[in-house]
Amino acid sequence: MAVGARDYIDKLLVKKYADEKVDNHEAMESMVDPRKMLEAMNDVAEVQKNMFMLSQKLYATCYAINAKARYKSKEAAE
């Protein structure tokens, strides 16, 4: 597989953007400490996981309460 411009449009694009200045992100220092960012992302993930687990427990508890109430109301009707 060849690398480079193969047709006329590609050659024009290469010529146009050959002298453009771009930011070299590898040479730049980040404004945010990567460790702190990863810690924050981990904290958010942990909170979301805990909220999901709490939601599942709440759903199961409400389901059990409603089932018990329905069962008692059917017994009383009979």
Secondary structure, DSSP 8 states (H G I E B T S, - for coil): ---S--SHHHHHHHHHHTT-----TTTS--SS-HHHHHHHHHHHHHHHHHHHHHHHHHHHHHHHHHHHHHHHHHHHH-
